[in-house]
């Protein structure tokens, strides 16, 4: 039955006492109203005497469930959503009591809202930072090789690779720059880089909220809270931080003098374009939306100044990556050749965009992922509906009740970009390799966020300040606006702990399960590193060593600094497999046939065909066809380290005739 632990016993006893207390409160509320009223007065009196110490208690309450679910084994036992919702409800109730400032009220509506917001934020932060660990191997499919990607721009010194040869990674410069900043340090660790990644995926969201919602009349407390709501709302994507940083620059430029606004929007457009080509027009459209719809009109008409400023800022968004190269090309030609230069450059830029689009369109579009499926149970449409429904209801309500008044042109300036972003996002979301969340609807979500900001600054803040007087259904919608974005984090937060055999057995018994999610025991981790080092030492003289996967082991010095083979990286291979790129894989198959590599380090390869009924079924089948099956034909497993999900391959001692079976 496993070993008894004092720590587990004390936790169980505390939880039992907690449930008994709740039953006592329920009994008083049903049969002893007078006693409950007296108890309520005592609670209020006690709270008022706490003064500032109640904020310390509130902080403790916010940390406690996060610690319970993420940093103790109880997080592996109490995984049911109903129990977690119960704990969340109790937490909200206690926080609302502490946040209520009125001497004669136990709970106020405003305090309840704050309780939901802060508790929800704590769960989402816990989820974002859940992967901050010094575990040396992959935490998810692309984890390790992404860390390798980030290191190339500033950490090339970490690798044994010729300095006179280019070294590139399958990642855009915008992402590589932001996530690669820790490699400017003389020495960095996998723990710090994962912390930096979590910080990058959270702090910019809050900053965008604070910058966008900042107004002279907004109370500092409300301003801080709406920043947290921005974090919750945008995290539903999630949204890659470079696009959020571009949105921050656009938000700063809003209502600023043109001499400041123009370079800010231009920089936003440039950074978005070098990060992802589908983002290149987003800052321009956001700026146009904010400038046209974010101003109160006199007589419901735009002035020439309004039109001019909006158009100038929209053009600024494409100035660095499109207009400036155009000017340079024209300036470098004689006047008689200006027309030809313009035509040639336009064709070049159009060809570049077409090439990028071609790389996407060469991959299948899986339209069924718009609906509920194995890869995304809610489906893209269902997930988007849940994510935006409360905010959409509130925005429509504000318009109908004339709390927020906009003209026809302003409506078009809002609906046009929203519709464009929605269509583009839905199409990209169906591309093979995606469709498991809403991150490809990033431009749409930020645009909708900006619509909320516009409404807030044009009557919405005053309306929200009076929310205690609103109808019940509006209050429920306001609660859902904050609670729904936090629900996936509440449900999914788990501890990333290295468990001993005894702890695994305890969890199996208490949770009544045969599968326990967690990191391998420390001994198994160390043994895996030792064996990989041993295999590398033995294979180094026999040929090159290829890291298809787990390249972070080289980045952070877990294995010897062997010569780096930069090609044939897992994410790039998957992308080419999904495109069915014969030209890319032919050299790889030839290298396998020539036994170029004395050792290949990869995830465990298996030849197994799935279908669309499986999670990422099409992606898995493409990987099997183009990578796994050919590799296993030429190479055979030396060792499979299942606990850390690594396989070491060596050339087959008896080569097979693989050519007829290659794709």
ZIRAGI-V244643 format. One record per residue. N is the residue number from 0. RES is the residue in one small letter. SS is DSSP state (H for helix, E for strand, C for the rest). NEAR is the number of other C-alpha atoms within 8 Angstrom. Layout:
N:RES:SS:NEAR, N:RES:SS:NEAR
//
This chain:
0:x:C:5, 1:x:C:7, 2:x:C:6, 3:x:C:6, 4:x:C:6, 5:x:H:6, 6:x:H:6, 7:x:H:8, 8:x:H:9, 9:x:H:8, 10:x:H:8, 11:x:H:8, 12:x:H:8, 13:x:H:8, 14:x:H:8, 15:x:H:8, 16:x:H:8, 17:x:H:8, 18:x:H:8, 19:x:H:8, 20:x:H:8, 21:x:H:8, 22:x:H:8, 23:x:H:8, 24:x:H:9, 25:x:H:8, 26:x:H:9, 27:x:H:11, 28:x:H:9, 29:x:H:7, 30:x:H:6, 31:x:C:9, 32:x:H:9, 33:x:H:6, 34:x:H:8, 35:x:H:11, 36:x:H:8, 37:x:H:8, 38:x:H:8, 39:x:H:9, 40:x:H:8, 41:x:H:8, 42:x:H:9, 43:x:H:12, 44:x:H:9, 45:x:H:8, 46:x:H:11, 47:x:H:9, 48:x:H:6, 49:x:H:8, 50:x:C:7, 51:x:C:6, 52:x:H:7, 53:x:H:10, 54:x:H:8, 55:x:H:8, 56:x:H:8, 57:x:H:10, 58:x:H:8, 59:x:H:8, 60:x:H:10, 61:x:H:12, 62:x:H:9, 63:x:H:8, 64:x:H:9, 65:x:H:12, 66:x:H:9, 67:x:H:11, 68:x:H:15, 69:x:H:13, 70:x:C:12, 71:x:C:9, 72:x:C:10, 73:x:H:8, 74:x:H:14, 75:x:H:13, 76:x:H:9, 77:x:C:10, 78:x:C:9, 79:x:C:7, 80:x:H:8, 81:x:H:6, 82:x:H:9, 83:x:H:12, 84:x:H:9, 85:x:H:8, 86:x:H:9, 87:x:H:9, 88:x:H:8, 89:x:H:8, 90:x:H:12, 91:x:H:12, 92:x:H:10, 93:x:H:8, 94:x:H:13, 95:x:H:15, 96:x:H:11, 97:x:H:11, 98:x:H:9, 99:x:C:12, 100:x:C:7, 101:x:C:6, 102:x:C:7, 103:x:C:5, 104:x:C:9, 105:x:C:10, 106:x:C:9, 107:x:C:9, 108:x:H:7, 109:x:H:8, 110:x:H:13, 111:x:H:13, 112:x:H:10, 113:x:H:11, 114:x:H:14, 115:x:H:12, 116:x:H:13, 117:x:H:10, 118:x:H:12, 119:x:H:15, 120:x:H:13, 121:x:H:11, 122:x:H:13, 123:x:H:12, 124:x:H:9, 125:x:H:12, 126:x:H:10, 127:x:H:10, 128:x:H:10, 129:x:H:12, 130:x:H:9, 131:x:C:10, 132:x:C:9, 133:x:C:7, 134:x:C:8, 135:x:C:8, 136:x:C:9, 137:x:C:11, 138:x:C:8, 139:x:C:5, 140:x:C:5, 141:x:C:8, 142:x:H:9, 143:x:H:14, 144:x:H:14, 145:x:H:8, 146:x:H:11, 147:x:H:11, 148:x:H:11, 149:x:H:12, 150:x:H:13, 151:x:C:13, 152:x:C:9, 153:x:C:9, 154:x:C:10, 155:x:H:8, 156:x:H:5, 157:x:H:7, 158:x:C:11, 159:x:E:9, 160:x:C:7, 161:x:C:5, 162:x:C:5, 163:x:C:4, 164:x:C:6, 165:x:C:5, 166:x:C:6, 167:x:C:6, 168:x:C:6, 169:x:C:7, 170:x:C:7, 171:x:C:9, 172:x:H:8, 173:x:H:11, 174:x:H:12, 175:x:H:14, 176:x:H:10, 177:x:H:8, 178:x:H:11, 179:x:H:15, 180:x:H:9, 181:x:H:10, 182:x:H:11, 183:x:H:8, 184:x:C:7, 185:x:C:5, 186:x:C:5, 187:x:C:10, 188:x:C:8, 189:x:H:11, 190:x:H:10, 191:x:H:10, 192:x:H:11, 193:x:H:11, 194:x:H:10, 195:x:H:10, 196:x:H:9, 197:x:H:12, 198:x:H:9, 199:x:H:10, 200:x:C:12, 201:x:C:12, 202:x:H:9, 203:x:H:11, 204:x:H:15, 205:x:H:13, 206:x:H:10, 207:x:H:15, 208:x:H:14, 209:x:H:12, 210:x:H:10, 211:x:H:11, 212:x:H:12, 213:x:C:8, 214:x:C:6, 215:x:C:4, 216:x:C:4, 217:x:C:9, 218:x:C:6, 219:x:H:6, 220:x:H:6, 221:x:H:8, 222:x:H:12, 223:x:H:9, 224:x:H:10, 225:x:H:11, 226:x:H:15, 227:x:H:13, 228:x:H:13, 229:x:H:13, 230:x:H:14, 231:x:H:14, 232:x:H:10, 233:x:H:12, 234:x:C:11, 235:x:C:11, 236:x:C:12, 237:x:C:10, 238:x:C:13, 239:x:C:9, 240:x:H:10, 241:x:H:12, 242:x:H:11, 243:x:H:13, 244:x:H:11, 245:x:H:14, 246:x:H:13, 247:x:H:12, 248:x:H:12, 249:x:H:15, 250:x:H:10, 251:x:H:11, 252:x:H:13, 253:x:C:10, 254:x:C:6, 255:x:C:8, 256:x:C:7, 257:x:H:7, 258:x:H:6, 259:x:H:9, 260:x:H:15, 261:x:H:12, 262:x:H:9, 263:x:H:12, 264:x:H:18, 265:x:H:13, 266:x:H:12, 267:x:H:15, 268:x:H:20, 269:x:H:13, 270:x:H:11, 271:x:H:17, 272:x:H:13, 273:x:H:10, 274:x:H:12, 275:x:C:9, 276:x:H:10, 277:x:H:6, 278:x:H:12, 279:x:C:12, 280:x:C:11, 281:x:H:10, 282:x:H:17, 283:x:H:15, 284:x:H:10, 285:x:H:13, 286:x:H:14, 287:x:H:13, 288:x:H:13, 289:x:H:11, 290:x:H:13, 291:x:H:13, 292:x:H:13, 293:x:C:11, 294:x:C:7, 295:x:C:7, 296:x:C:9, 297:x:C:5, 298:x:C:4, 299:x:C:7, 300:x:C:7, 301:x:C:8, 302:x:C:6, 303:x:H:6, 304:x:H:7, 305:x:H:10, 306:x:H:10, 307:x:H:8, 308:x:H:10, 309:x:H:12, 310:x:H:9, 311:x:H:9, 312:x:H:14, 313:x:H:14, 314:x:H:9, 315:x:H:14, 316:x:C:16, 317:x:C:15, 318:x:H:11, 319:x:H:13, 320:x:H:10, 321:x:H:9, 322:x:H:9, 323:x:H:9, 324:x:H:9, 325:x:H:10, 326:x:H:8, 327:x:H:8, 328:x:H:11, 329:x:H:12, 330:x:H:7, 331:x:C:6, 332:x:C:10, 333:x:C:8, 334:x:H:5, 335:x:H:6, 336:x:H:9, 337:x:H:10, 338:x:H:7, 339:x:H:7, 340:x:H:11, 341:x:H:11, 342:x:H:8, 343:x:H:8, 344:x:H:10, 345:x:H:8, 346:x:H:8, 347:x:H:8, 348:x:H:9, 349:x:H:8, 350:x:H:8, 351:x:H:8, 352:x:H:9, 353:x:H:8, 354:x:H:8, 355:x:H:9, 356:x:H:8, 357:x:H:8, 358:x:H:9, 359:x:H:8, 360:x:H:8, 361:x:C:7, 362:x:C:11, 363:x:C:9, 364:x:E:9, 365:x:C:8, 366:x:H:6, 367:x:H:8, 368:x:H:13, 369:x:H:12, 370:x:C:10, 371:x:C:12, 372:x:C:11, 373:x:C:10, 374:x:C:10, 375:x:C:12, 376:x:C:7, 377:x:C:10, 378:x:H:14, 379:x:H:17, 380:x:H:9, 381:x:H:11, 382:x:H:11, 383:x:H:9, 384:x:H:8, 385:x:H:9, 386:x:H:11, 387:x:H:8, 388:x:H:8, 389:x:H:12, 390:x:H:9, 391:x:H:8, 392:x:H:9, 393:x:H:10, 394:x:H:10, 395:x:H:8, 396:x:H:8, 397:x:H:12, 398:x:H:10, 399:x:H:7, 400:x:C:7, 401:x:C:7, 402:x:C:10, 403:x:C:11, 404:x:C:7, 405:x:C:10, 406:x:C:9, 407:x:H:6, 408:x:H:7, 409:x:H:11, 410:x:H:10, 411:x:H:8, 412:x:H:12, 413:x:H:11, 414:x:H:8, 415:x:H:8, 416:x:H:12, 417:x:H:11, 418:x:H:8, 419:x:H:8, 420:x:H:11, 421:x:H:10, 422:x:H:8, 423:x:H:9, 424:x:H:13, 425:x:H:12, 426:x:H:9, 427:x:H:9, 428:x:H:12, 429:x:C:14, 430:x:E:13, 431:x:C:12, 432:x:C:7, 433:x:C:9, 434:x:C:15, 435:x:C:8, 436:x:C:11, 437:x:C:14, 438:x:H:10, 439:x:H:12, 440:x:H:14, 441:x:H:13, 442:x:H:12, 443:x:H:11, 444:x:H:10, 445:x:H:11, 446:x:H:11, 447:x:H:9, 448:x:H:9, 449:x:H:11, 450:x:H:9, 451:x:H:10, 452:x:H:10, 453:x:H:11, 454:x:H:13, 455:x:H:10, 456:x:H:11, 457:x:H:12, 458:x:H:10, 459:x:H:12, 460:x:H:10, 461:x:H:7, 462:x:H:9, 463:x:H:7, 464:x:H:7, 465:x:C:8, 466:x:H:8, 467:x:H:8, 468:x:H:5, 469:x:C:8, 470:x:C:6, 471:x:H:6, 472:x:H:6, 473:x:H:9, 474:x:H:11, 475:x:H:8, 476:x:H:11, 477:x:H:9, 478:x:H:10, 479:x:H:9, 480:x:H:10, 481:x:H:14, 482:x:H:11, 483:x:H:10, 484:x:H:13, 485:x:H:13, 486:x:H:9, 487:x:H:8, 488:x:H:11, 489:x:H:13, 490:x:H:10, 491:x:H:7, 492:x:C:13, 493:x:C:10, 494:x:C:13, 495:x:C:11, 496:x:C:7, 497:x:E:9, 498:x:C:11, 499:x:C:8, 500:x:H:7, 501:x:H:8, 502:x:H:8, 503:x:H:10, 504:x:H:10, 505:x:H:11, 506:x:H:14, 507:x:H:12, 508:x:H:10, 509:x:H:7, 510:x:H:9, 511:x:C:7, 512:x:C:8, 513:x:C:5, 514:x:C:5, 515:x:C:9, 516:x:C:5, 517:x:C:9, 518:x:E:8, 519:x:C:11, 520:x:C:10, 521:x:H:8, 522:x:H:6, 523:x:H:9, 524:x:H:10, 525:x:H:8, 526:x:H:8, 527:x:H:10, 528:x:H:10, 529:x:H:8, 530:x:H:8, 531:x:H:9, 532:x:H:10, 533:x:H:8, 534:x:H:9, 535:x:H:11, 536:x:H:8, 537:x:H:7, 538:x:H:11, 539:x:H:11, 540:x:H:6, 541:x:H:6, 542:x:C:10, 543:x:E:11, 544:x:E:16, 545:x:E:11, 546:x:E:11, 547:x:C:11, 548:x:C:11, 549:x:C:12, 550:x:C:11, 551:x:H:12, 552:x:H:12, 553:x:H:12, 554:x:H:12, 555:x:C:9, 556:x:C:8, 557:x:C:9, 558:x:C:9, 559:x:C:8, 560:x:C:8, 561:x:C:8, 562:x:E:9, 563:x:C:9, 564:x:C:9, 565:x:C:7, 566:x:C:4, 567:x:C:10, 568:x:C:11, 569:x:H:9, 570:x:H:9, 571:x:H:9, 572:x:H:10, 573:x:H:11, 574:x:H:8, 575:x:H:10, 576:x:H:13, 577:x:H:14, 578:x:H:10, 579:x:C:9, 580:x:C:9, 581:x:H:7, 582:x:H:6, 583:x:H:8, 584:x:H:9, 585:x:H:8, 586:x:H:8, 587:x:H:9, 588:x:H:10, 589:x:H:8, 590:x:H:10, 591:x:H:12, 592:x:H:8, 593:x:C:6, 594:x:C:9, 595:x:C:9, 596:x:E:13, 597:x:E:13, 598:x:E:15, 599:x:E:12, 600:x:E:14, 601:x:E:13, 602:x:C:8, 603:x:C:9, 604:x:C:8, 605:x:C:7, 606:x:C:7, 607:x:C:6, 608:x:C:7, 609:x:C:10, 610:x:C:8, 611:x:C:9, 612:x:C:8, 613:x:C:9, 614:x:C:7, 615:x:C:10, 616:x:H:11, 617:x:H:10, 618:x:H:11, 619:x:H:10, 620:x:H:12, 621:x:H:13, 622:x:H:12, 623:x:H:13, 624:x:H:11, 625:x:H:13, 626:x:H:11, 627:x:H:12, 628:x:H:11, 629:x:H:13, 630:x:H:10, 631:x:H:9, 632:x:H:9, 633:x:H:14, 634:x:E:11, 635:x:E:10, 636:x:E:9, 637:x:E:8, 638:x:E:7, 639:x:E:10, 640:x:E:9, 641:x:H:8, 642:x:H:6, 643:x:H:10, 644:x:C:9, 645:x:E:11, 646:x:E:15, 647:x:E:12, 648:x:E:13, 649:x:E:12, 650:x:E:12, 651:x:C:8, 652:x:C:4, 653:x:C:4, 654:x:C:7, 655:x:C:6, 656:x:C:5, 657:x:C:9, 658:x:H:5, 659:x:H:5, 660:x:H:6, 661:x:C:7, 662:x:C:5
//
